[in-house]
């Protein structure tokens, strides 16, 4: 499944099996781009349609990376 994940003003298109897995993948990508080793992230996750637009308003997931 494809998901649209928002962290702050950044948006990530992620392929994952679950909403939780999409949130974690987006948080990891976000941290990598910013050179962060970890931290806590709030990720809004929405399932994407064929045109990669959100089907419905997303839900927030809390992701903690690192220690």
PDB file of N, CA, C and O in Angstrom:
ATOM      1  N   UNK A   1       0.836  -1.168   0.000  1.00  0.00           N
ATOM      2  CA  UNK A   1       0.000   0.000   0.000  1.00  0.00           C
ATOM      3  C   UNK A   1       0.888   1.240   0.000  1.00  0.00           C
ATOM      4  O   UNK A   1       2.020   1.223   0.483  1.00  0.00           O
ATOM      5  N   UNK A   2       0.341   2.305  -0.553  1.00  0.00           N
ATOM      6  CA  UNK A   2       1.073   3.575  -0.575  1.00  0.00           C
ATOM      7  C   UNK A   2       0.436   4.527   0.429  1.00  0.00           C
ATOM      8  O   UNK A   2      -0.784   4.599   0.573  1.00  0.00           O
ATOM      9  N   UNK A   3       1.313   5.253   1.117  1.00  0.00           N
ATOM     10  CA  UNK A   3       0.860   6.183   2.137  1.00  0.00           C
ATOM     11  C   UNK A   3       1.509   7.539   1.924  1.00  0.00           C
ATOM     12  O   UNK A   3       2.641   7.632   1.449  1.00  0.00           O
ATOM     13  N   UNK A   4       0.784   8.583   2.280  1.00  0.00           N
ATOM     14  CA  UNK A   4       1.331   9.927   2.325  1.00  0.00           C
ATOM     15  C   UNK A   4       1.573  10.232   3.798  1.00  0.00           C
ATOM     16  O   UNK A   4       0.658  10.168   4.618  1.00  0.00           O
ATOM     17  N   UNK A   5       2.808  10.560   4.116  1.00  0.00           N
ATOM     18  CA  UNK A   5       3.195  10.820   5.503  1.00  0.00           C
ATOM     19  C   UNK A   5       3.699  12.249   5.613  1.00  0.00           C
ATOM     20  O   UNK A   5       4.575  12.667   4.855  1.00  0.00           O
ATOM     21  N   UNK A   6       3.148  12.988   6.549  1.00  0.00           N
ATOM     22  CA  UNK A   6       3.539  14.376   6.768  1.00  0.00           C
ATOM     23  C   UNK A   6       4.233  14.511   8.116  1.00  0.00           C
ATOM     24  O   UNK A   6       3.730  14.057   9.144  1.00  0.00           O
ATOM     25  N   UNK A   7       5.400  15.145   8.087  1.00  0.00           N
ATOM     26  CA  UNK A   7       6.130  15.488   9.304  1.00  0.00           C
ATOM     27  C   UNK A   7       6.410  16.982   9.204  1.00  0.00           C
ATOM     28  O   UNK A   7       7.222  17.413   8.385  1.00  0.00           O
ATOM     29  N   UNK A   8       5.745  17.760  10.027  1.00  0.00           N
ATOM     30  CA  UNK A   8       5.864  19.209   9.903  1.00  0.00           C
ATOM     31  C   UNK A   8       5.385  19.630   8.525  1.00  0.00           C
ATOM     32  O   UNK A   8       4.271  19.292   8.124  1.00  0.00           O
ATOM     33  N   UNK A   9       6.216  20.364   7.799  1.00  0.00           N
ATOM     34  CA  UNK A   9       5.849  20.801   6.450  1.00  0.00           C
ATOM     35  C   UNK A   9       6.387  19.863   5.375  1.00  0.00           C
ATOM     36  O   UNK A   9       6.194  20.112   4.185  1.00  0.00           O
ATOM     37  N   UNK A  10       7.061  18.784   5.782  1.00  0.00           N
ATOM     38  CA  UNK A  10       7.623  17.823   4.825  1.00  0.00           C
ATOM     39  C   UNK A  10       6.641  16.689   4.570  1.00  0.00           C
ATOM     40  O   UNK A  10       5.944  16.230   5.475  1.00  0.00           O
ATOM     41  N   UNK A  11       6.602  16.247   3.316  1.00  0.00           N
ATOM     42  CA  UNK A  11       5.716  15.158   2.924  1.00  0.00           C
ATOM     43  C   UNK A  11       6.544  14.042   2.309  1.00  0.00           C
ATOM     44  O   UNK A  11       7.452  14.292   1.517  1.00  0.00           O
ATOM     45  N   UNK A  12       6.223  12.807   2.682  1.00  0.00           N
ATOM     46  CA  UNK A  12       6.924  11.637   2.160  1.00  0.00           C
ATOM     47  C   UNK A  12       5.895  10.657   1.609  1.00  0.00           C
ATOM     48  O   UNK A  12       4.878  10.396   2.250  1.00  0.00           O
ATOM     49  N   UNK A  13       6.156  10.118   0.427  1.00  0.00           N
ATOM     50  CA  UNK A  13       5.331   9.064  -0.151  1.00  0.00           C
ATOM     51  C   UNK A  13       6.028   7.748   0.160  1.00  0.00           C
ATOM     52  O   UNK A  13       7.179   7.544  -0.225  1.00  0.00           O
ATOM     53  N   UNK A  14       5.327   6.851   0.859  1.00  0.00           N
ATOM     54  CA  UNK A  14       5.948   5.640   1.385  1.00  0.00           C
ATOM     55  C   UNK A  14       5.136   4.422   0.982  1.00  0.00           C
ATOM     56  O   UNK A  14       3.905   4.459   0.997  1.00  0.00           O
ATOM     57  N   UNK A  15       5.817   3.343   0.622  1.00  0.00           N
ATOM     58  CA  UNK A  15       5.162   2.054   0.413  1.00  0.00           C
ATOM     59  C   UNK A  15       5.424   1.205   1.641  1.00  0.00           C
ATOM     60  O   UNK A  15       6.571   1.019   2.046  1.00  0.00           O
ATOM     61  N   UNK A  16       4.344   0.685   2.238  1.00  0.00           N
ATOM     62  CA  UNK A  16       4.472  -0.123   3.451  1.00  0.00           C
ATOM     63  C   UNK A  16       3.237  -1.010   3.584  1.00  0.00           C
ATOM     64  O   UNK A  16       2.244  -0.835   2.878  1.00  0.00           O
ATOM     65  N   UNK A  17       3.326  -1.969   4.509  1.00  0.00           N
ATOM     66  CA  UNK A  17       2.206  -2.886   4.741  1.00  0.00           C
ATOM     67  C   UNK A  17       1.170  -2.325   5.709  1.00  0.00           C
ATOM     68  O   UNK A  17      -0.008  -2.677   5.636  1.00  0.00           O
ATOM     69  N   UNK A  18       1.612  -1.447   6.623  1.00  0.00           N
ATOM     70  CA  UNK A  18       0.706  -0.911   7.643  1.00  0.00           C
ATOM     71  C   UNK A  18       0.937   0.589   7.820  1.00  0.00           C
ATOM     72  O   UNK A  18       1.952   1.133   7.386  1.00  0.00           O
ATOM     73  N   UNK A  19      -0.018   1.234   8.460  1.00  0.00           N
ATOM     74  CA  UNK A  19       0.114   2.656   8.769  1.00  0.00           C
ATOM     75  C   UNK A  19       1.314   2.888   9.681  1.00  0.00           C
ATOM     76  O   UNK A  19       2.069   3.843   9.499  1.00  0.00           O
ATOM     77  N   UNK A  20       1.482   2.003  10.665  1.00  0.00           N
ATOM     78  CA  UNK A  20       2.589   2.136  11.615  1.00  0.00           C
ATOM     79  C   UNK A  20       3.941   2.009  10.919  1.00  0.00           C
ATOM     80  O   UNK A  20       4.865   2.771  11.204  1.00  0.00           O
ATOM     81  N   UNK A  21       4.054   1.041  10.004  1.00  0.00           N
ATOM     82  CA  UNK A  21       5.305   0.851   9.261  1.00  0.00           C
ATOM     83  C   UNK A  21       5.587   2.062   8.374  1.00  0.00           C
ATOM     84  O   UNK A  21       6.741   2.461   8.216  1.00  0.00           O
ATOM     85  N   UNK A  22       4.543   2.643   7.798  1.00  0.00           N
ATOM     86  CA  UNK A  22       4.712   3.840   6.972  1.00  0.00           C
ATOM     87  C   UNK A  22       5.207   5.009   7.818  1.00  0.00           C
ATOM     88  O   UNK A  22       6.088   5.757   7.394  1.00  0.00           O
ATOM     89  N   UNK A  23       4.643   5.165   9.009  1.00  0.00           N
ATOM     90  CA  UNK A  23       5.071   6.248   9.902  1.00  0.00           C
ATOM     91  C   UNK A  23       6.537   6.101  10.264  1.00  0.00           C
ATOM     92  O   UNK A  23       7.279   7.083  10.256  1.00  0.00           O
ATOM     93  N   UNK A  24       6.963   4.886  10.581  1.00  0.00           N
ATOM     94  CA  UNK A  24       8.367   4.668  10.946  1.00  0.00           C
ATOM     95  C   UNK A  24       9.291   4.914   9.758  1.00  0.00           C
ATOM     96  O   UNK A  24      10.346   5.530   9.913  1.00  0.00           O
ATOM     97  N   UNK A  25       8.906   4.438   8.570  1.00  0.00           N
ATOM     98  CA  UNK A  25       9.732   4.650   7.377  1.00  0.00           C
ATOM     99  C   UNK A  25       9.862   6.142   7.066  1.00  0.00           C
ATOM    100  O   UNK A  25      10.944   6.611   6.713  1.00  0.00           O
ATOM    101  N   UNK A  26       8.773   6.880   7.195  1.00  0.00           N
ATOM    102  CA  UNK A  26       8.817   8.322   6.933  1.00  0.00           C
ATOM    103  C   UNK A  26       9.687   9.036   7.959  1.00  0.00           C
ATOM    104  O   UNK A  26      10.446   9.939   7.607  1.00  0.00           O
ATOM    105  N   UNK A  27       9.585   8.643   9.216  1.00  0.00           N
ATOM    106  CA  UNK A  27      10.410   9.264  10.258  1.00  0.00           C
ATOM    107  C   UNK A  27      11.887   8.996   9.998  1.00  0.00           C
ATOM    108  O   UNK A  27      12.719   9.886  10.169  1.00  0.00           O
ATOM    109  N   UNK A  28      12.217   7.773   9.584  1.00  0.00           N
ATOM    110  CA  UNK A  28      13.618   7.440   9.272  1.00  0.00           C
ATOM    111  C   UNK A  28      14.116   8.264   8.080  1.00  0.00           C
ATOM    112  O   UNK A  28      15.229   8.788   8.114  1.00  0.00           O
ATOM    113  N   UNK A  29      13.301   8.379   7.034  1.00  0.00           N
ATOM    114  CA  UNK A  29      13.688   9.170   5.861  1.00  0.00           C
ATOM    115  C   UNK A  29      13.865  10.637   6.247  1.00  0.00           C
ATOM    116  O   UNK A  29      14.815  11.286   5.812  1.00  0.00           O
ATOM    117  N   UNK A  30      12.963  11.149   7.053  1.00  0.00           N
ATOM    118  CA  UNK A  30      13.027  12.538   7.511  1.00  0.00           C
ATOM    119  C   UNK A  30      14.308  12.779   8.306  1.00  0.00           C
ATOM    120  O   UNK A  30      15.001  13.773   8.090  1.00  0.00           O
ATOM    121  N   UNK A  31      14.617  11.871   9.221  1.00  0.00           N
ATOM    122  CA  UNK A  31      15.828  11.996  10.043  1.00  0.00           C
ATOM    123  C   UNK A  31      17.081  11.914   9.177  1.00  0.00           C
ATOM    124  O   UNK A  31      18.028  12.674   9.383  1.00  0.00           O
ATOM    125  N   UNK A  32      17.093  10.996   8.208  1.00  0.00           N
ATOM    126  CA  UNK A  32      18.258  10.840   7.326  1.00  0.00           C
ATOM    127  C   UNK A  32      18.530  12.109   6.529  1.00  0.00           C
ATOM    128  O   UNK A  32      19.677  12.544   6.424  1.00  0.00           O
ATOM    129  N   UNK A  33      17.483  12.702   5.970  1.00  0.00           N
ATOM    130  CA  UNK A  33      17.634  13.921   5.169  1.00  0.00           C
ATOM    131  C   UNK A  33      18.195  15.057   6.015  1.00  0.00           C
ATOM    132  O   UNK A  33      18.985  15.866   5.529  1.00  0.00           O
ATOM    133  N   UNK A  34      17.793  15.116   7.259  1.00  0.00           N
ATOM    134  CA  UNK A  34      18.223  16.192   8.155  1.00  0.00           C
ATOM    135  C   UNK A  34      19.502  15.861   8.917  1.00  0.00           C
ATOM    136  O   UNK A  34      20.002  16.693   9.675  1.00  0.00           O
ATOM    137  N   UNK A  35      20.036  14.657   8.724  1.00  0.00           N
ATOM    138  CA  UNK A  35      21.258  14.268   9.414  1.00  0.00           C
ATOM    139  C   UNK A  35      21.064  14.036  10.902  1.00  0.00           C
ATOM    140  O   UNK A  35      22.004  14.177  11.685  1.00  0.00           O
ATOM    141  N   UNK A  36      19.856  13.682  11.290  1.00  0.00           N
ATOM    142  CA  UNK A  36      19.554  13.433  12.699  1.00  0.00           C
ATOM    143  C   UNK A  36      19.731  11.949  13.007  1.00  0.00           C
ATOM    144  O   UNK A  36      19.366  11.092  12.202  1.00  0.00           O
ATOM    145  N   UNK A  37      20.292  11.656  14.175  1.00  0.00           N
ATOM    146  CA  UNK A  37      20.508  10.262  14.572  1.00  0.00           C
ATOM    147  C   UNK A  37      19.245   9.644  15.156  1.00  0.00           C
ATOM    148  O   UNK A  37      19.131   8.420  15.223  1.00  0.00           O
ATOM    149  N   UNK A  38      18.322  10.452  15.568  1.00  0.00           N
ATOM    150  CA  UNK A  38      17.091   9.947  16.164  1.00  0.00           C
ATOM    151  C   UNK A  38      16.286  11.078  16.748  1.00  0.00           C
ATOM    152  O   UNK A  38      16.591  12.253  16.544  1.00  0.00           O
ATOM    153  N   UNK A  39      15.253  10.709  17.478  1.00  0.00           N
ATOM    154  CA  UNK A  39      14.386  11.695  18.096  1.00  0.00           C
ATOM    155  C   UNK A  39      12.953  11.226  18.064  1.00  0.00           C
ATOM    156  O   UNK A  39      12.664  10.103  17.652  1.00  0.00           O
ATOM    157  N   UNK A  40      12.059  12.087  18.499  1.00  0.00           N
ATOM    158  CA  UNK A  40      10.625  11.792  18.501  1.00  0.00           C
ATOM    159  C   UNK A  40       9.957  12.583  17.386  1.00  0.00           C
ATOM    160  O   UNK A  40      10.237  13.766  17.189  1.00  0.00           O
ATOM    161  N   UNK A  41       9.077  11.918  16.666  1.00  0.00           N
ATOM    162  CA  UNK A  41       8.411  12.537  15.525  1.00  0.00           C
ATOM    163  C   UNK A  41       6.920  12.245  15.582  1.00  0.00           C
ATOM    164  O   UNK A  41       6.501  11.147  15.949  1.00  0.00           O
ATOM    165  N   UNK A  42       6.131  13.237  15.214  1.00  0.00           N
ATOM    166  CA  UNK A  42       4.701  13.039  15.010  1.00  0.00           C
ATOM    167  C   UNK A  42       4.490  12.984  13.508  1.00  0.00           C
ATOM    168  O   UNK A  42       4.801  13.932  12.787  1.00  0.00           O
ATOM    169  N   UNK A  43       3.961  11.868  13.049  1.00  0.00           N
ATOM    170  CA  UNK A  43       3.789  11.637  11.615  1.00  0.00           C
ATOM    171  C   UNK A  43       2.302  11.476  11.326  1.00  0.00           C
ATOM    172  O   UNK A  43       1.647  10.603  11.895  1.00  0.00           O
ATOM    173  N   UNK A  44       1.768  12.318  10.439  1.00  0.00           N
ATOM    174  CA  UNK A  44       0.378  12.162  10.004  1.00  0.00           C
ATOM    175  C   UNK A  44       0.382  11.239   8.788  1.00  0.00           C
ATOM    176  O   UNK A  44       1.016  11.541   7.777  1.00  0.00           O
ATOM    177  N   UNK A  45      -0.319  10.124   8.888  1.00  0.00           N
ATOM    178  CA  UNK A  45      -0.302   9.102   7.846  1.00  0.00           C
ATOM    179  C   UNK A  45      -1.689   8.977   7.226  1.00  0.00           C
ATOM    180  O   UNK A  45      -2.686   8.823   7.930  1.00  0.00           O
ATOM    181  N   UNK A  46      -1.737   9.047   5.890  1.00  0.00           N
ATOM    182  CA  UNK A  46      -2.972   8.864   5.128  1.00  0.00           C
ATOM    183  C   UNK A  46      -2.717   7.847   4.032  1.00  0.00           C
ATOM    184  O   UNK A  46      -1.637   7.825   3.440  1.00  0.00           O
ATOM    185  N   UNK A  47      -3.698   7.011   3.761  1.00  0.00           N
ATOM    186  CA  UNK A  47      -3.578   6.093   2.630  1.00  0.00           C
ATOM    187  C   UNK A  47      -3.700   6.909   1.346  1.00  0.00           C
ATOM    188  O   UNK A  47      -4.532   7.812   1.255  1.00  0.00           O
ATOM    189  N   UNK A  48      -2.867   6.587   0.355  1.00  0.00           N
ATOM    190  CA  UNK A  48      -2.864   7.334  -0.908  1.00  0.00           C
ATOM    191  C   UNK A  48      -3.731   6.630  -1.951  1.00  0.00           C
ATOM    192  O   UNK A  48      -3.838   5.404  -1.964  1.00  0.00           O
ATOM    193  N   UNK A  49      -4.346   7.426  -2.819  1.00  0.00           N
ATOM    194  CA  UNK A  49      -5.088   6.844  -3.937  1.00  0.00           C
ATOM    195  C   UNK A  49      -4.145   6.650  -5.123  1.00  0.00           C
ATOM    196  O   UNK A  49      -2.934   6.830  -4.990  1.00  0.00           O
ATOM    197  N   UNK A  50      -4.694   6.286  -6.277  1.00  0.00           N
ATOM    198  CA  UNK A  50      -3.872   6.003  -7.465  1.00  0.00           C
ATOM    199  C   UNK A  50      -3.072   7.214  -7.926  1.00  0.00           C
ATOM    200  O   UNK A  50      -2.015   7.063  -8.537  1.00  0.00           O
ATOM    201  N   UNK A  51      -3.567   8.411  -7.639  1.00  0.00           N
ATOM    202  CA  UNK A  51      -2.884   9.643  -8.042  1.00  0.00           C
ATOM    203  C   UNK A  51      -1.978  10.181  -6.934  1.00  0.00           C
ATOM    204  O   UNK A  51      -1.483  11.305  -7.018  1.00  0.00           O
ATOM    205  N   UNK A  52      -1.766   9.366  -5.894  1.00  0.00           N
ATOM    206  CA  UNK A  52      -0.928   9.733  -4.746  1.00  0.00           C
ATOM    207  C   UNK A  52      -1.461  10.944  -3.985  1.00  0.00           C
ATOM    208  O   UNK A  52      -0.691  11.779  -3.509  1.00  0.00           O
ATOM    209  N   UNK A  53      -2.783  11.028  -3.877  1.00  0.00           N
ATOM    210  CA  UNK A  53      -3.445  11.999  -3.018  1.00  0.00           C
ATOM    211  C   UNK A  53      -4.066  11.244  -1.850  1.00  0.00           C
ATOM    212  O   UNK A  53      -4.426  10.076  -1.995  1.00  0.00           O
ATOM    213  N   UNK A  54      -4.197  11.889  -0.697  1.00  0.00           N
ATOM    214  CA  UNK A  54      -4.778  11.188   0.455  1.00  0.00           C
ATOM    215  C   UNK A  54      -6.245  10.827   0.221  1.00  0.00           C
ATOM    216  O   UNK A  54      -7.012  11.625  -0.317  1.00  0.00           O
ATOM    217  N   UNK A  55      -6.623   9.611   0.633  1.00  0.00           N
ATOM    218  CA  UNK A  55      -8.020   9.191   0.518  1.00  0.00           C
ATOM    219  C   UNK A  55      -8.887   9.894   1.560  1.00  0.00           C
ATOM    220  O   UNK A  55      -9.989  10.347   1.253  1.00  0.00           O
ATOM    221  N   UNK A  56      -8.393   9.983   2.774  1.00  0.00           N
ATOM    222  CA  UNK A  56      -9.091  10.663   3.873  1.00  0.00           C
ATOM    223  C   UNK A  56      -8.050  11.382   4.715  1.00  0.00           C
ATOM    224  O   UNK A  56      -6.847  11.182   4.544  1.00  0.00           O
ATOM    225  N   UNK A  57      -8.523  12.213   5.618  1.00  0.00           N
ATOM    226  CA  UNK A  57      -7.605  12.893   6.529  1.00  0.00           C
ATOM    227  C   UNK A  57      -6.840  11.850   7.336  1.00  0.00           C
ATOM    228  O   UNK A  57      -7.410  10.859   7.790  1.00  0.00           O
ATOM    229  N   UNK A  58      -5.557  12.084   7.506  1.00  0.00           N
ATOM    230  CA  UNK A  58      -4.708  11.099   8.169  1.00  0.00           C
ATOM    231  C   UNK A  58      -4.802  11.115   9.678  1.00  0.00           C
ATOM    232  O   UNK A  58      -5.405  12.003  10.280  1.00  0.00           O
ATOM    233  N   UNK A  59      -4.189  10.108  10.271  1.00  0.00           N
ATOM    234  CA  UNK A  59      -4.095  10.002  11.725  1.00  0.00           C
ATOM    235  C   UNK A  59      -2.651  10.206  12.142  1.00  0.00           C
ATOM    236  O   UNK A  59      -1.725   9.867  11.407  1.00  0.00           O
ATOM    237  N   UNK A  60      -2.470  10.765  13.333  1.00  0.00           N
ATOM    238  CA  UNK A  60      -1.129  11.006  13.862  1.00  0.00           C
ATOM    239  C   UNK A  60      -0.574   9.755  14.532  1.00  0.00           C
ATOM    240  O   UNK A  60      -1.273   9.066  15.274  1.00  0.00           O
ATOM    241  N   UNK A  61       0.690   9.478  14.256  1.00  0.00           N
ATOM    242  CA  UNK A  61       1.424   8.379  14.880  1.00  0.00           C
ATOM    243  C   UNK A  61       2.678   8.961  15.508  1.00  0.00           C
ATOM    244  O   UNK A  61       3.353   9.793  14.902  1.00  0.00           O
ATOM    245  N   UNK A  62       2.985   8.531  16.708  1.00  0.00           N
ATOM    246  CA  UNK A  62       4.200   8.953  17.402  1.00  0.00           C
ATOM    247  C   UNK A  62       5.288   7.925  17.119  1.00  0.00           C
ATOM    248  O   UNK A  62       5.092   6.729  17.335  1.00  0.00           O
ATOM    249  N   UNK A  63       6.434   8.394  16.637  1.00  0.00           N
ATOM    250  CA  UNK A  63       7.561   7.509  16.326  1.00  0.00           C
ATOM    251  C   UNK A  63       8.783   8.012  17.072  1.00  0.00           C
ATOM    252  O   UNK A  63       9.101   9.201  17.029  1.00  0.00           O
ATOM    253  N   UNK A  64       9.457   7.117  17.748  1.00  0.00           N
ATOM    254  CA  UNK A  64      10.709   7.458  18.438  1.00  0.00           C
ATOM    255  C   UNK A  64      11.824   6.639  17.808  1.00  0.00           C
ATOM    256  O   UNK A  64      11.757   5.410  17.765  1.00  0.00           O
ATOM    257  N   UNK A  65      12.851   7.331  17.320  1.00  0.00           N
ATOM    258  CA  UNK A  65      14.011   6.687  16.706  1.00  0.00           C
ATOM    259  C   UNK A  65      15.225   6.871  17.599  1.00  0.00           C
ATOM    260  O   UNK A  65      15.335   7.864  18.319  1.00  0.00           O
ATOM    261  N   UNK A  66      16.121   5.921  17.546  1.00  0.00           N
ATOM    262  CA  UNK A  66      17.353   6.033  18.325  1.00  0.00           C
ATOM    263  C   UNK A  66      17.187   5.461  19.711  1.00  0.00           C
ATOM    264  O   UNK A  66      16.443   4.504  19.924  1.00  0.00           O
ATOM    265  N   UNK A  67      17.897   6.066  20.657  1.00  0.00           N
ATOM    266  CA  UNK A  67      17.908   5.549  22.031  1.00  0.00           C
ATOM    267  C   UNK A  67      16.530   5.497  22.546  1.00  0.00           C
ATOM    268  O   UNK A  67      16.313   5.091  23.687  1.00  0.00           O
TER     269      UNK A  67
END
